[in-house]
């Protein structure tokens, strides 16, 4: 069997199971199994595949047909132009979260006259946000936290891979517990799915990604509200809090932020689909 024949066969299998982007996913899986790039794969479509490589491809395909996320099978996910290691037990970074990075970078650059700039990210997972920020802004000291040792191990390796291990320190913390120093930019992409909706998510998410990275409690706001209460004593004048959340949560989170910081300026930022995605809280006196 040559590459072209195998590619067509895998595409058909994915389409029959309703897996989206079947052509792209089939080519990525086969290229990875053959230790090639996609461009090399397509340049050698009529090259015969060894039985050993066919077996490897088949294992990958079966994992995907069982709805294991492509990123876990490949062992990586691109985020903000960076190839990041991911694996089971770690939340897979999403494209919409790149908006959070854009805003964080812009706000940090606006604080250039304030040194040192203290940046904290909560629930870092693979380290995607903090690593992307540190890769694009120099002169900052960033702390990134998570409750998962698996996630922190992967995040540390990703930071080393991308040369920012001196700029980002990873700590095992539950939200802002044990923090005492002031914070200039607080970034959080915490679990915000309502508990009742978790089981209705796509099987790739519900069956394979860590539930603790998804479930935000009855209204999806539990951890976000808890974090804001903790932040009250830590964020200082002209600091910024950036939160990713579900569009329907903006009202309840915004009202709570107003109670904590009556003079704060609240800004919502929409993602590429036009949905409210990031709430920015600027702390004023």
N, C-alpha and C positions, 0 to 999 in steps of 0.2 A: 504494500500500500504506500502511495506517495503522499506528500503533504497536502496537496490539493484535495485528494479523495478523503483524507481524514478530516480536513477542515470542513468540507461539505457535510460529512456524516455528523460531526459534532454540532454544527449549526442547526441541522434538522432536529437533533435530539433536544437542543435547548429551546427551539421554537415550539416543539410539541409539548413542552412542559411550561410554556408561558414565561420563559426567562427573557427579560428585555435585552436589547442590544446583543442579540445572539451572535452576530458576525464578529463584533468587536471582542466579546468575551471568549469566543472560541479561538480566535487568533491569539489573544493574550495567553490563554492557558497552554495552547500548543507551543507557542514561542518560548514560554517559561520552561515547559517540560523539556524542550530541545536545547535550552540554554542559548536561545537566539533572541534578537530583537524582532519586532514585527516587520520591519523593513527587510531584514535578512530573510525572514520566513517567506514573504511574498516574492522575494527575488529567486527563491529556490522551490517553487511550488511542485515541481515534478521530481524532486529528490526523494528517493525511497527512505522509508522510516524503518529503523531496526525494530525487532520484536520487543527488545528491552524498552525502547523509547515509546512504543505503542502502549506497553503496560503502564508506563509512567503517566502517559496522557490519559489513559482510561481511569486511573485512580483519581486524577484531578477532575475529570468529567463527572464521575460518580459523586464526588464530594459536592460539586456544583449542583447536580441534579437533586441532591438532598437539601438544596437551598442554603448550603454554607456560603457565606459572602465571598465574592471573588477576591477581595482584599486579603482575607485570611488564607486562602489557597495560594495566592501569589506571595504572601508574606510582606506586602508593602502597599502603600497608598500614596498617591501624589496629593500634596496639599500646599498651596501657595508657591508652586514651583519646586517644592522639595519632595524627594522620595523618602517617605517615612516608614520605618518598620512597624508593622502591626501584627497581632496574633490574637487567638482566642483569649478572652479575659480583658481585652482592651477595646474601648469604644472606637469605632472607625471614624476619623474626621470627615466632615461633610463639606461640600463646596460652599454652602450658604454661610458657613462659619468664617470664610475668608473675608467677608464684610467686617466681621469683628476685628480681624487683624488690621484691615485698612484703617479703621477708625482709631484703633489703639496706636498705630504708628504715627498717624497725624497728630494725635493729642500729645504724645510723648515729644515729638519734634517741636510742638508749640511751647513746651516747657524747657526748652534748651537752656534758658538762663537760670533754671532752678537745678542746682547740683547739690548732692546727688539726687537723681530721680529714682524713687522707689516704686517698682512695679510688682504687683502680686497677681498671680492667676490661681484660681481655685478649680479643682477638678480637672487637672491637666491631661489625664489619660496618656496618650502617646507623646505628649509634649508639643503637639502641633502648633498651638497658638503661641506659646512662649518662645519656641524655637524660631518660628516665622518672624516674630517681632524682633528678637535678638539678631537675626540674620540681616535685618534691614535698618536697625538703629544701633548706633554705637554709643558707648559711654553710659549704659544703664546697668543697674544691678537688679535682676529679676528673680523672684522666688515663685516657684510653681509647686502646688501641693496636690495630693491625692490620698485617698484612704487605701488604695490598692497597691500592694508591693509589686505585683506583676506589672501594673501600669508604670510605676515609677522606674522599674528596671529597664523597661523598653524606652521610656522617655530619656533616661540617662544615656542609653546607647545612641539614640537619635541625636541628642545634643552633641555627643562626641563626633558622630559621623559628619555633622554639619558645622563643626568647629566653634560651637558656642557654649561648651561646657564650663568655661570660665565666667560666662555672663549669666547663665541660668543655673540656679541651685534648686534641687528637687528635695522636698520634704514630705514625710508622711504626717499629714495633719487632717483633722476633721474640720472643714471650713476654716474659720479664722481663730480656732482655739489655739491658745498659747502665743498668739501674736501680741506684741506690745508696742512696736515701733509704728510711726505714722506711715501712711500709704498715699502715694501721689496718683497712681492709676491702678484701680482694682478691676480685674477682668474675670468674668465667670460665665462658663457655659455649663451650668449645672443641670441635673436631670429635671425635665419639665413636662414629661408626659403624665397625664392623669392615670392613676393606678387602674381605673376601669378600662382604659384604652390600650394598655400595654399588650394584652393578648390579641388585640385586633390588628397589631402592626404586621407588616410583611414578615413572612417566615424567616427571611434572612436576618431580620432584626430580632424578632421575638424568640426564636429558637437558638440563636447563636451568640448575639451580643450580650454583654453583662447587664442583667436587669437593673442592678444598682446604678448603672450609668443612664438609665432611661426613666425609672419610676420616680416621679416628683410628688407622690402622695395624692390625696383625694382630689385636690384642685390643681395639682401640678406645681404649686407655688411653695410647698413646704420648706424646701432647702433654701430657696431664694430669699424668702422672708426671714428665715433664721439667720442667713448670712448678713442681710441688711441690718438686723438688730446688732449683730456683732461688730459691723463696720462703723456704727455710730461713733464709737470712741477712737477709731483708728484713722479715718480719712480726715484730711486737714483742709483748710481753706483753699479753694480753687483746685481741689482734687477732682478726679473723674472716676465714675463707676460705669462699667460697660457690661451689660447683661444680655445674653441671648435667651429668647423665650418664645413661647407660642403666641401668635397674634392676639388671642383672646385673653391673655394674661396681663396685657399692658395696663388695663384699668386698675386691677387690684394691686399690682406691683407699684404702679405710679402713685396711687393713693397712699400706700404705706410709706413710700419714699417721702412724700409730702409731709407726713406726720413726723418723720424723723428729721427732715431738713426742710422746714417751711419755705425757705428762700431758694431752694435748689431749682436749677433750670433743667427741665426734662425734655429730651429730644428723642423721637422715634426715627429709626432708619429702616428703610424697606429693602428687602432682598431682591434678587433678579426676577422673582415671580410677582413682585409688587406687593408682597405681604410684609406687615410690620415684623421685624425680626430682632433688631437690637434696640434696647432702651439705654440711652445715655443720661446719666445723672451727674450734673455739674454742681459741685457743692459751693454755695455762696453764703456769705454771712447774713 
